């Protein structure tokens, strides 16, 4: 058998290991996203309630919605907007993990799934995003660039560098889908305040943002978004990897669902603590109104948003929505890591 024939006979995970890991992590993330999305919507609504800059800006202010806690916010969404609205914005959230947001093909804006049928005219640019990128980058940094210790452990400082780098790179590519998700999550609130709805759907949201702010408009708020992702992944990837391998090396536990559950529970808590302040800033910058040049009307930068929030609402305003954030991240991490590890095992890919 020739080398080419031998290569073709290998299982897909062995022929294309990085592509396989990319696809598997994207599938696991999509499952986790759909299961926990109502908590993400509740968190987003809480983070913009009582926003000091809105009250200072007469043009941006509308009818003020009284502050409500997590349960009352979630119940209010169901009562005032309908049960299905708990998943408003879920489509771009899933695109963020498994793939594809609208990209230019000639003069038509389409999703790559539609663009595939147009390949005979032009090659569309297809971007696969967040979860696939961060997982592949982290494993590459861990196994090939930074390197493990002789006892197969991965030093904490290397895990921190790898986690932050992987999160930042993955989130930069995924930032347009996050922008659409945040703005669509606020549409129900705008309707209750008597404001006109901005978008008819995901495709319309992408096209409107593009027409108003250009390509740069799709990356509005990318700096706090990347900062948040770096902190969250320092909590998520770094904590999961470090706790899992600590347990395997120093306790009788083996590489199974129990170990994965303990490690994922720790990673969800640390990620929520580290990421919530940056998440509040990101949400407010992405949700603020913009002028015709795409410049924000409330905040000049992520630092300006941070300062205004603390001065106008106090330090704890940076932890608005912490409970739903943590309650989402904990099950999200659990669902993602258990699903990811099991899919890898089923497909013959080594454990993370």
Secondary structure, 3 states (H helix, E strand, C coil): CCHHHHHHHCCHHHHCHHHHHHHHHHHHHHHHHHHHHHHHHHHHHHHHCCCHHHHHCCCCCCCCCCCCCHHHHHHHHHHHHCHHHHHCCHHHHHHHHHCCCCEEECCEEECHHHHHHHCCCCCCCCCCCHHHHHHHHHHHHHHHHHCCCCCCCCCHHHHHHHHHHHHHHHHHHHHHHHHHHHHHHCHHHHHHCCCCCCCCCHHHHHHHHHHHHHHHHHCCCHHHHHHHHHHHHHHHHHHHHHHHHHHHHHCCCCCCHHHHHHHHHHHHHHHHHHHHHHHHHHHHHHHCCECCCCCECCCCCHHHHHHHHHHHHCHHHHHCCHHHHHHHHHHHHHHHHHHHHHHHHHCCCCCC
